[in-house]
């Protein structure tokens, strides 16, 4: 006999919450939405190692862009 849909939804939610807690413990810096997308990509056949490499690279690039935006602001405040 199949499980009721509500039980399946609750089990999926609990599993996701556990995965999110593991993600936080590992300092992945993934928000719930991004983690959810990564999980769906893996479920659809994306290589997890390749996905992890891409995510690290994207996080590094975002950090560099944020630093580049802060540098002109820091220079302007020190020149006053």
Secondary structure, 3 states (H helix, E strand, C coil): CCCCHHHHHHHHHHHHHHHHHHHHHCCCCCCHHHHHHHHHHHHCCCCHHHHHHHHHHHHHHHHHHHHHHHHHHHHHHHCC
